[in-house]
C-alpha cells in the first residue's frame, strides 16, 4: 500500500503539513467521501464520447472556489485512469480505472480508488434552497 508521501511525490500535488505523510492510503472499491466529494461505485459503465485519459498533471474534478481547495484526480499508473465529465449539477463525472487511481485534496489527503468505475458527486446541503457544499 502506498503512503500519502508516495502519492504526493509521484503526482507533485501538495497537501497541508498537518497530514501524516507516512499514513497508508487505502485503495477501496466502495463508497467514499472526501469533504464535499462523494465517490460512488458504478457498475457497467464503459465510457462515453467525452472519455479521456487522466494526464500526469491530473484533472481537477472540483476546482477551488471561494478560498477552498480543489479535488484533483490522478492515475496511479499512466494510461490506467479515464475521465468522463457529466456537466452541471451534483454528478461531476465518472472515473474508470484499470489500476489504482487517487483523488487528492490539500486538507483531506488522498482517497484511493480500486480498479473499477466510480461516479463522482458533489455533496448538497439540506436547506430551503439547493446549495452545493463548498470545501
N, C-alpha and C positions, 0 to 999 in steps of 0.2 A: 504494500500500500504506500502511496506517495504522501509526503508531508506537505504542509502548506508552503514551506520553504522551497521544496522541489517544484511545486506547481507555479509559484510566483517567479522563481528563477527561470523556468522553462518558457514562461509567457512574457516576462518583463512587466507584468501588471503589479503595481504596488498596493499593499494593504497597510492598514494602520499598525503602528508599533505595538499596541497593546495586545494584539493577537499572538497566540503561541505559535511561533514559526515551526516548531518541531512536532506540532499536533498532526496526527494522521488524518487525511481527508478520506472519509468513507465514500465508496463508489456504490451507489444504491440504485435499485430498479423500481422503487416505489415512490409514493407521494412525498414531496419535499416542499419546504418553504424557505425562502431566503429574504427576510424583510418583506417588501411589498411584492415579491415574485413568488408565484406558486408553480411548481413543476408537477405535472400530472402525466402518469404513464398513458400512452395511447397505442392501442392495438391496431394493426392493419394499415398503418399509414405508409404510403410508398411515394412520397414526394409530390410535387406539383410543378407547374411550368416555371415558377419563380425559385425553385430549389437551387441553392448554390453552395459550393464548398465553403467551409469556415476557414478564412485565411489565417496565416500565422499571427497577425495582429489582432485576431478575434473580431467579434461582432457585438456592438452594444445592443443588447436586447431591451434594456430600459435605459435611456440616456439620462444623464444628470440633469435635474431641473430644480430650480428654486433653492440652490445651495445643497442639494442632495448629492448622492453618488450614483454612478452608473453600475449596472449589472452587465458584465461582458462574458460572452460565450467563447470558449477556446476548445479546439480539438486537442486531445491528449497526444495524438499522433497525427501529423499532417495527412490530409486526404481521407480521414475517417469520420468526420462530422459534417453534416449538411443542414442548412437552414432554409426554411420556407416561411417568409413573413406572412402574417394574417391581415395586417391593416389596422384600422382603428378598433377601439373597444377593449374589453377585458382580455380577449385572446390576442397575444402578441404574435405567436407563430409556433411552428413545430420544428424541433431539432431531432434529427435521426443520427445515430452514431453506431459504427461497427466496432469501435474500441472506446474505452472511457473518454468522456468529454467533461469539461469543467466550466462552471459559471463562477466568476469571481466578483467580489464586491469589497471595496476598501474597509468597511466596518464589519462585515459578516464573514470574510474569508472566502472559502471555496466550498462549492457543492459539487460532488462527483456524480456523474450520470453513467450508469452501466450501459453496455450496448443495448440499443432499442430505440423507440420513438417516444417523444415527450411533447405534450402541449404546454407551452409557457403562457401563463396568465398573470394579469395584474390583479392585485387584491383590491376589493372595493369596500368602502365603509358602509355600515348600516346607518342611513341618515334619511332625512326627508327628501333630499335630492341625491342623485348618484354622484359620488366623489371617489376617484381612484386614490388609493393610499400613496403618499409620497414618502420615499425612504431617503 
